[in-house]
Amino acid sequence: MDVTGYAFQSQLFSILGAISRSNFVSFDLELSGIPGKQFKSKPTGQSEDGKQTLQQRYEETKAAAERYQVLQLGLTCVEEDRERGVYIARPYNFHLNPVPDKKLNVERDFSYQSGAVEFLLGHGFRMDAPFLEGVPYLSREEEAASRAAEVAKRDRNNFADIFIREGDTESLGFIQRVRQEVTAWRNRGTPEPSYLNIAPINHAAPGYNGRGLNGYQKRLVHQLIRAEFPDVVSLSKQDFVQLVPFDQKREDVQLQRKIAWFENSLARQVGMRWLAEAMCPDVDRVLPKNRVPPYASGDLAALATSTFPPMELTDEERESHVLRFAELCKTLKEKRTVLVGHNLFLDLIYFFIFFFGPLPDRVEGFQKTIAQLFPLVFDTKYLADKINDNSPLYKSSLQEIDQELSKLPVPIIETPLEHSRYLSDSPFHEAGFDSFTTAKVLIRLSTRIGAAAKGDESPSSEEDIYYPASENGSLPSKLNDLLSRKSMSDDDALNRRGQVAQAFQKRAASETPAETQAALARQAALFRDLGLDDQEPQLKIQTHNHPSTSSNPYALLQELSFNGDIETQSAHGISTSLPVMHTMMPAGGSPFWIRYGNKLRVNGTVEEVCVIK
């Protein structure tokens, strides 16, 4: 789902809800620049083979993140439904607008790297999209600066006076004229007029060109009123300054209006950072006190009244929305998000600096900070590279990994209709799509490894993980075609699935463990949800003289033979066979997550891995 700056506020409630329900969130960034790769002389401490230390790479990446921008961010929120045996993925794609609202007193410098721009253009990135369609954002440091400037602006005595030279007759004459007009107005004998407009000194002349006061003249008026007329309030208008008598009650009401406008505008400008705050509820506790900017806060409750749906609501509906939002904030505050990425070391550094501010100078500080923010971070690049230590089956390119794993029919990954664009379009290097692909890779690869390992703490040493079905590691082409969900709506869908069921039944043992029976029931429910009604009687499972003894579920598939004359089976018969393939990711706390989690691949360094601890 593409979320523009115009739609972000109305979509924010549902996006936060998706984060709160997720088992993990995968993300990806597209950047205006990355650490440079220019040829350099060998720095002190670099190894003989030219590799950097992890500390050197961290410093280089951190410096780049402080200079360049995040142009696009992709999030995919993944829910696990073990009852139905499926994963629900909701991908989001956001452009980020680097130009802040000028009324919030924030100026921002941003840079583009020519190589990064060339890369993005080569992959169809629209360079104008962040400016035209981007979601606003404000880092914590920028929010603190904006709040401080707003507070100072409300203090009339906080402005420096303009010094007027004795020879500046024009300015002195203007000041004198304004002083006389104000004095005459204050000494008027009637209550009307209740205000006085200060216009250019020659506004009544026949040749007046209609130009109003310039900024310098307006400042002179404000300075004069502040110094000599404390019972008068000066208000800037487009072409003039309006003076009104001081009224404490009116001033209090005006102040509250200004504060409400500022808070609402600021909440909207914070924009994309609200999602980062939702995933990092402990950031205030984790950051050192000297790195927490004053006035800035990640309190999501500030959004309660600015996330109303884009429609007219009754008072009762508005109250209900506020209550639901409060409950959502409570859920997010208690949740610690599992964060997943591909080449996560670089993206985590940019992510943190972009939304929260400076990182520690030492890589050890970075490791500690991330460990405190997230219970688990998972780098699919590290996982793919570890598998490559023992097998050439998977490359470390996200696209190549996905192409290989997409041949597998399970696990089943669903996307709601409003998130389905990436089912028919594959825009690699679009952040939303890459985050979706990262999620799919983790789901499929962890399921495959977990199923083959059967709880072994060293799954990467088992050859059958990498070559479970054929010489090139893919499923038999006939079986892959039979299990393909792309033709679910075709007339022959049941026929093809029936063939799969028959093939499995030929190899089934006479007795099935109780836990497998429970999985079969869940799969049956899944197929009923998909519309494959259980109307036909279930075929009896054939008993063989020798049950299968392979510990690898994919080895079963390798030995299957297919016959075009196999009869169509019922949906229930089909569903009773599929669970043999272990269609879910390893459960939380399993050796898989301990072995592969919290390790970030950092290629080209002496250490090669950054361990989050």
N, C-alpha and C positions, 0 to 999 in steps of 0.2 A: 504494500500500500504506500503510495506516494503521499506525503503529508506536507502541504505548503504552509508558508507563514500565515496565509489568510485562514486556513482551516485548523491550524495547530491548537488554538485555544479551545475550540469546540471538541476536538478529538482528545484533548489531554486526559480527561477523566477515564476514557476507555483504554488509553495506552497505559496509564498508571495501573488500571485494573489488570491488564494483561501481564504487567511486570509482577504484580502481587501474587498472581496465580501460577507463575512460571516455575518449572523445575530448574531451568537454567536460561540465561540470556546470552546469545552470541552477538557480537558486534564487529563492525569494520569501519574504517575511516578512509576517506580520500583527502589528500593533503595538498597544500599549495607548495610544499617543499619538504625534502627529506635530508638527512645527513649527507653532506657532499662526498663524492667519490673521486675527487681530484687526486692526482698523483702528489704524494707528499714525501718529504724526507722521513726516514725512520725516526719516530719520536722516542724519547727516553723511556725505557721499560718495555718496548715492543720486542716480541720474540724474534729469533733469528729467521724464522720462516715468514716474517712480515705480519703476523697476526697481532691484533690488539688484545690488551687485557680487557676483562669485562668492565673494569672501572673506566678505561679509556672510551670504550664504546658507549657506556652510559653517559659520560660527560658530553660526548659528541652528539648523541641523540637528544639529550636534555637541552643543549644549546640550540639545536634545530627546532625543537618544539616551542622554545621561547621566542623564536623568530617567525615561524611560519604558521599558517592557519589550517584549521579543519574546515574543508569546503563542503563535505558531505559525510553524513553519519548514517549507518545502517544498524538497526536492531531487529533481532528475531527472538520473540518470546516463545518458549517451547513448554507445553504442558504434557505430562505423561498421564495417560488414561489406561492404567493396568487392567481395569475391569473389561474394557473393550479391546485391549491389546494394541493401542495406536498412540501416536504422538501428534499433537495439534501444534502446528507452527504458524506464528503470525509475524511475517516480516514487515518492517517499516523502513521507508527510505526518506531521509530528510536532507535538503540543502540547508546550509547555515549562512545567514546573512551577516557579513562582516561589518556592515554600517549600522551603528547604534542610533537610537533616537536622539537627535541633537538637544532636545529639551531636557534630557536627563544628565546633562553636563559631563558627558563622556566623549573623549576623543580617542581614536584607536588607530595605530599604525599597523599595517599588514604588508607582507612581502610575498612575492611569487618567485619561484625558481624556474628558470627556463626549461630545464629538463623535465620537471614535474608537469609543467603546462603542456609540453610536447606529448608526454605520455598520456595525459588526460584527454587531450584533443584527439589523439590517435585511437582512443577507445570511446569516442562519441560523447565526451563530456561537454555540456554546454556551459561555457565560462560565464555567461550572463545569468544563469539560473540562480546561483546563490544571491545575487543582488535583486532579482525580480521575484523570485518565489521562495527565498530562503526563510527559515525560521529564525527569529532573533535569539540572541543569547547574551549573557553577561556573566563574566567570571565573578568569583567572590571578591577579588581585589577591585574589579571595576564597580561592583555594587557598593563596596565600602566608600570608594572615591565619590560616587554619585550621591550617596547619602550625606557625606560630609559637606559636599558643595551645596546641597539643598539646604542644610541646616544653616550654613554660613549666609546663604542668600536671604534667608528670612530675618536675619539680624541686620537692622538698618544701620547700626553703628559699626558694622564690620567692613564697610567699603572705604578704601583709601580716598582721601580728598584729592581733587585736581588742583595743582598749584598754577595760579594765573599770574603771568608776568605783568609788571607795571605798564609796559608798552603795548600790551594786547588790548587796545581800545575797543575792539569789536566785542570781545568776550566780557570786558568790564561793563560796557554799555548794555549788553544783553542781561547781565546779572542785575544791574541797576533797574532796568525796565521791569523785570520780573518782580523784584522786591517792591516796587511801587504798586504794581497791579495787585499783588497779594495783600499788601497793607490796605489798599482801598477796598478790596473785597471783604476783608475781615472787619473793617470799620463801617460796613454798609448798615443802614438803618432798618432794613427789612430782611426777613429770612430768605428771600429769594434774590438772586439765584443761589441754589444750595451747593453749587460747584463753580469752579473757575478753570477754564481751559487755557493753558499757556501755549500759544502758537508762535510761529516765527515773528520776529520783530517788525517785519514789513508786510505782514499778512493783510493789512487794510489798504495798502498802497494800490493804485490803479493797475500797475504793471505786475502785480504778484503772480508768480508762475505756478502756484499750487503745491509746491514742495513743502513738506512738513519739517519738523525739527530733525536734525541729525542726531546720531548717538551721543556725540560730544555735548551738544546743547541739552539733551535730556539729562545727562549726568550732572550738568551744572545746575539744573532746576532741582533735581533730587538733593544735591549737596546743599543748596541754599535752604530748602525747606527743612531738611534734617537739622541744620545748624541754627536757624533763626526762628522757625515756626513749629515748635513741638506739638501744637494743637491742631496741626494740619497734616493730612496724609496725601502723598503724591503717588499717582497711578500712571504708569506708562501706557499710552495708546499708540496706534500705528504712526500717526503724524504729529501727535501733540502729547502733552502731559496734563492730566486732569487732577485738580486739587479738590479735596472734600474735607469737611471738619472731622476731627478724630472722634470715633465712637467705639468704645471698648467692646460692646456687645457685637456690633457689626464686624469688628476686627477679629473677634474670636470665631465667629461663624465663617468668615473668609479663610481664616487659618485652617480650620477643620476641612473645608472644601479643598484647599490646596494640598493638605496632607493626604486626603483620600485620593485625589487625582494622582498625586505623585506615587503613592503606594500601588495603585492599580496599574499605572503606566510602568512602574518598575517591575511588578510581577509579570507583566506581559513581556518586558524586555529580557528578564531572566530566562524566559522561554525554555530553550533546550536544556538548560542546566537543571531544571526541575526533574528531568528524567534521571540525570546523573545523581542528584540528591536522593531520589527515590531508591536507587540501587546502592547508595552509600550512606545509610542512616547514621552510621557511627563516625562520620568524618569529623565532627566537632570534637569528639573525644580522642580521635586518633591524631589529629594535627597538633603539633606543639603550640602552646599558647601564644608564642610570639609569631606564629604563622597563621593565626585565625584573625582575619581582618575585623576591625571594629564595625559594628552596625550590620554586618552581613550575617545571614542565617539561612539554614536550609529547612526552615519550618514550613512544611507543605500546607499547613492549615491556612497560610496566607492566601492560598489559591481558592479557598472554599467558595467565595462569591464571584470569582473571575472565571470559573469553569462551567457556568451555566450553559445548558444546551442553547443553540441558536434559535430560540423560539420564545414566545411569550409564555411565562409561567405564572400560575396563581401563587398566592402567598403560601398555601399549603404545599404546593409542588416545590417551591424554592426552599422551604424549611426541610422537606424530605431530602432534597439534593444535598443540603448542607450536612444533614445527619449521615447520609451515605458516604459523603466525602470524608467526614470525621472518622468513620469506621474504616475506610480505605487507608487513611493516614496511619491509623493505629496498626493495621496489618503490615504496612510497609515499614513502620518503625521497628517492628519486631522481627522482620525478615532480613536475612543476609543473603544477597544474591550470588549465585554461582555464575561466574563470568567466563565466557568462552570466546576464543579468537584464533586467528591463523596468523602466525608471526606476531604474537601477542606482546612481546617485549617492547617493540616500538610503539604499538598502539596504546598500551597502558601508560607510557610516559606522556604521550600527547594528550590522552584523555584526562589525566590528572591535572597537568599544567593548564590545559585549556579551560577547565571548569573550576578548579579549586585553587590553583596558584603554585608557587614554587615548590619543587621537590628538594629533599635533602641533597647535600653535595656528594655524599658517598653512596655507592650502590647498595651497601648494607642497609642504609636508612630507607632507600626505596623498597628493598625486599621486605623490611619490617612493616612499612606503611601499608603496602598492598596486602600483606598477610593479615593485618588487623582489619582492613576494610572488607575483604572477601573471604569466606570460609574455604573457597576453592576457586582457583583460576585454572583454565585448561587450554593448552596450546596445541591445536591439531597439527601444527607443523612439527612440533616435538614428537608427537605420536607417530606421524608418518616417517620421520627421520629415524626413529628408533626401530620401526619395522624394517626400514631399509638396511639396518645394520645386519639383518639376517636374510633378507630377501629383496630382490629387485621388483617385487610386485607393485608397490606404491611409490610414486614420485612424491616430492614434497610440494609441488605446485598444487594449489587448491583446485584448479580446473582439472588437472590430470587425475587427482584423487577422486574427485566427484564423478568423473566419467567412468572410472573403474567401478566404483561402488554403486553407481546408478543401475548397474546390471542386476543387482540383487533385488528380489521382489519384496523382501522384508528387511527391516521393520516397515510397517505401514505408517506413512507420514501424511497427515491430512492438513489442508489449509482451508480456512473459511473462505467463502466466495469473495468477500471484499479484499482478501489477501492473495488472490489466485493468479496475479499477473505473471509471476515467475514460473508458473507451470507451462506457459506457452512461449515465454520469452526468456532468453539467457544472456542478459547484458553483463558479462563479466567485467569487473572493476567498477560496477555501480555498487555503492556501499551496501544498499539494502539487499541486493542479490547476493553479494559475497557473504553477508552475514547469514542469509538463508542457506547458502551452500555450506558454510562452516557448520551450521547446525545439523544439516543432513549428514555431513561427513562424520561428525562425532557420534550421532545416533547409530549410523550403519556400521561404522568401523568398531565402535565399542561393543556393539551387539555381536558382531562377528567374532571378535577376539574373546569376549566373555563367554560366548557359547562354546567355542572350541577349547578354551582353557579349563572350563568346568571348575573354576575356583582356584586353579593353580596360581601361586604367587609369581611364577615366572613364565607367563604365557608366551613371551617373545622367543622362548627357546623351543617351542613346539612347532615342528615343521608343518603340521597339518593346519595350523592357523593360516598360513600363507598359501598353501596349496590344497585347499579342502576339496576341490571338485575336479580340477583339470590341470593340465600342465601350465597353463598361463594364469591360473588362479581364478578364472571366472567360472560361473555356473555353466553346465551343459546348455548349449544354445536352445535345444528343444524345450528343456525345462524352464529356462528363462522366459521363453516366448509364452509358454503355457501359463506361467504365473503372472505375466505382465498385467497390471491393473489398467493399462491404457484403453483396453477394449471392454471394460466392465459393462458398458451399455450395449455392446454388440449382441446380436442374437446367439452367437456361438460362445458367449462368455461361460455359461454353465457347462457346455460341452468340454471346453478346454480345462476348466477347473475340475470337472469330473475325471478327466484323464489323470490329472495330478493326484486326485484322491485315490484312484484305482492303483496308481503306481506306488503310492505310499503304503496302501493296504497290503500289497503283495509282500512287503518287507516287514510288516508290523508283527510284533511279538504277541503271544497269546495273553500275556498279563501286562497291564499298564500301571505304573506307579500312581498313587493317589494324587500327587502334586501335578502329574501330567493330565489327569482327568480334570482337575480344576482349570488348567490352562485350556483344555479342549472346550470346556463350557464357555469360557470367556470368548474364545474364537467363534463359537457358534453364535453367541450374542452379537458379535461384530458383524457377521454375515447377514443376520436378520436385520440389523440396522441399515445395512447397505441395500436392503430390498430383496435379498435372495431368500425367499420364504421357504421354511422347512416343511414342505408338503409331502415329499416322497419318503417312503420308508428307508431307513438307513441300512446299507448293506452290511452284512456280517464281515468282520475283519478276519481275513484269512490267517490261519495258524500254520506256522512252519516248524519243521523239525529242529531248526537251529535259529534262534533269534539273533538279530544283529548285535555284534559286540563292539562295534566301533564307538569310540568316545567322541568322535567328531560328527556332528549332525550333518555336515555337508558331504561327508563320505558316503552317506546313504544316497544322496542325490547322484553321486558320480556313477553308481552302479545301476541306475534305473534304465530300463529299456521301455520305449514307447510304442504303442500299437494304435494305429488310427481307428481300429474297430472297437476300442474300449468304450463301454457304455457310459452314458451320462449318469452322474451320481447326484444325489440330493445335496442341497446346500449344507445340511447337517453332516452328511458324509464327507463332504469336502473339508468342512471346518475341523473335523476330528483329526485330520491328518496334518494340517499346516503347523500346529504348535510344536511338532517335532523339531522345527527349524529354529527354536529359541528366538522369538521375535521381539524381545525387549532388551534394553540396555542393562548392564550389570547394576545390581541394587546398590544403594548408597552404603558406604563402608566396606565394599568388596575390595579385594586386593588390586583390582584394576585401577581404581581411583587413587589408591595409595601409591601404586607403582608409577602412574603416568601423570597424576595431577600436580599442580603447583610447580611445574618445571617449564621454563620458557626457553625455546631454542634461540641461540644467538650465534649464528654462523659467522665464521671468520674471526672468532676470538679464541684465546688460549683455553678458556674454561668450557666454551661451546654451549653451556647451559647456565641459566640464571634460576636458582632455586628460591622460591618464595617461602620465607620462613621467618 
